[in-house]
Amino acid sequence: MNNHYSPSITEAHTPEDGGWTTYEDSPVLLISIPAFGDLVHIENKGYSYAWLWDESCNGHIFCFKLNSGEERAILFAEQFAGKLLKEPEAREIFHIALTASELTEMDDDTTILWLPGIEFKS
């Protein structure tokens, strides 16, 4: 994972649903973004990320670029998904598990994009 990344993305998507869980005693932010249906099927062989602040949306934006070249951004607006970043889990290194499926319909066969080792700095 490379953290020397300057986003060139012009659009961010808002999670439809999300919450914290754990994997091997590490915090995982599980989020659903149906618009990322194609993205979750890409095998992640590394990625870079950056956190930005968007004053007009009043929220943090998590920008990431997979080594395959796919680049996306997730908006964590303060009144909605941004509340997840105020939880204690966000103060540690955490992972993001991203799915295009509804969280209530997830099972062992649900495809996710795994983004490990994220540090959130507000």
QUIVENSUL-V347557 format. One record per residue. N is the residue number from 1. RES is the residue in three letters. SS is DSSP state (@ for helix, = for strand, . for the rest). PHI is phi in degrees with one decimal (999 if undefined). PSI is psi as a letter, one per 40 degrees, with the letter a starting at -180 (NA if undefined). Layout:
n=<N | N>
res=<RES | RES>
ss=<SS | SS>
phi=<PHI | PHI>
psi=<PSI | PSI>
//
This chain:
n=<1 | 2 | 3 | 4 | 5 | 6 | 7 | 8 | 9 | 10 | 11 | 12 | 13 | 14 | 15 | 16 | 17 | 18 | 19 | 20 | 21 | 22 | 23 | 24 | 25 | 26 | 27 | 28 | 29 | 30 | 31 | 32 | 33 | 34 | 35 | 36 | 37 | 38 | 39 | 40 | 41 | 42 | 43 | 44 | 45 | 46 | 47 | 48 | 49 | 50 | 51 | 52 | 53 | 54 | 55 | 56 | 57 | 58 | 59 | 60 | 61 | 62 | 63 | 64 | 65 | 66 | 67 | 68 | 69 | 70 | 71 | 72 | 73 | 74 | 75 | 76 | 77 | 78 | 79 | 80 | 81 | 82 | 83 | 84 | 85 | 86 | 87 | 88 | 89 | 90 | 91 | 92 | 93 | 94 | 95 | 96 | 97 | 98 | 99 | 100 | 101 | 102 | 103 | 104 | 105 | 106 | 107 | 108 | 109 | 110 | 111 | 112 | 113 | 114 | 115 | 116 | 117 | 118 | 119 | 120 | 121 | 122>
res=<MET | ASN | ASN | HIS | TYR | SER | PRO | SER | ILE | THR | GLU | ALA | HIS | THR | PRO | GLU | ASP | GLY | GLY | TRP | THR | THR | TYR | GLU | ASP | SER | PRO | VAL | LEU | LEU | ILE | SER | ILE | PRO | ALA | PHE | GLY | ASP | LEU | VAL | HIS | ILE | GLU | ASN | LYS | GLY | TYR | SER | TYR | ALA | TRP | LEU | TRP | ASP | GLU | SER | CYS | ASN | GLY | HIS | ILE | PHE | CYS | PHE | LYS | LEU | ASN | SER | GLY | GLU | GLU | ARG | ALA | ILE | LEU | PHE | ALA | GLU | GLN | PHE | ALA | GLY | LYS | LEU | LEU | LYS | GLU | PRO | GLU | ALA | ARG | GLU | ILE | PHE | HIS | ILE | ALA | LEU | THR | ALA | SER | GLU | LEU | THR | GLU | MET | ASP | ASP | ASP | THR | THR | ILE | LEU | TRP | LEU | PRO | GLY | ILE | GLU | PHE | LYS | SER>
ss=<. | = | . | . | . | . | . | . | . | . | . | . | = | = | . | . | = | = | = | = | = | = | = | . | . | = | = | = | = | = | = | = | . | @ | @ | @ | . | . | @ | @ | @ | . | . | . | . | . | = | = | = | = | = | = | = | = | . | . | . | . | = | = | = | = | = | = | = | = | . | . | . | . | = | = | = | = | = | = | = | . | . | . | @ | @ | @ | @ | @ | @ | . | @ | @ | @ | @ | . | . | = | = | = | = | = | = | . | . | . | @ | @ | @ | . | . | . | . | . | . | . | = | = | = | = | = | = | . | . | . | .>
phi=<999 | -115.4 | -100.9 | -100.9 | -136.6 | -111.5 | -60.7 | -120.0 | -73.2 | -116.2 | -142.4 | -122.4 | -109.0 | -97.2 | -60.0 | -78.2 | -156.1 | -172.8 | -177.0 | -95.3 | -144.4 | -132.0 | -139.9 | 48.6 | 65.0 | -109.5 | -69.3 | -129.7 | -93.6 | -94.5 | -133.2 | -113.7 | -134.5 | -55.2 | -67.0 | -97.5 | -54.5 | -72.9 | -66.8 | -68.3 | -92.8 | -83.6 | -73.8 | -80.2 | -109.7 | 129.3 | -162.2 | -122.0 | -146.4 | -150.9 | -102.4 | -124.6 | -116.7 | -115.2 | -65.8 | -65.7 | -96.4 | 51.9 | -164.7 | -85.6 | -120.7 | -96.2 | -103.0 | -145.2 | -132.4 | -73.6 | -60.9 | -72.1 | 105.7 | -67.1 | -126.0 | -144.2 | -140.2 | -121.3 | -91.4 | -109.0 | -63.3 | -53.8 | -80.8 | -123.8 | -62.8 | -61.3 | -62.1 | -63.9 | -78.3 | -94.0 | -75.3 | -57.3 | -60.7 | -74.8 | -84.7 | -109.0 | -67.9 | -137.0 | -117.4 | -113.9 | -110.9 | -108.4 | -130.3 | -96.7 | -83.9 | -69.7 | -62.7 | -70.3 | -105.8 | -69.7 | -146.3 | -65.0 | -96.3 | -69.0 | -79.7 | -131.2 | -102.0 | -100.8 | -117.5 | -87.7 | 65.6 | -98.3 | -116.5 | -98.9 | -121.5 | -85.3>
psi=<h | h | e | g | h | h | i | e | i | e | h | i | i | h | i | d | i | i | i | i | a | i | h | f | e | i | i | h | h | h | i | h | g | d | e | f | d | d | d | e | e | h | h | h | f | i | i | i | i | i | h | i | h | h | d | d | e | f | i | i | h | h | h | i | h | i | d | e | e | h | h | i | i | h | h | g | h | d | e | b | d | d | d | d | e | e | i | d | d | e | e | i | h | i | i | h | h | h | i | e | i | h | d | e | e | i | a | e | e | h | h | i | h | h | g | i | f | h | h | h | h | NA>
//
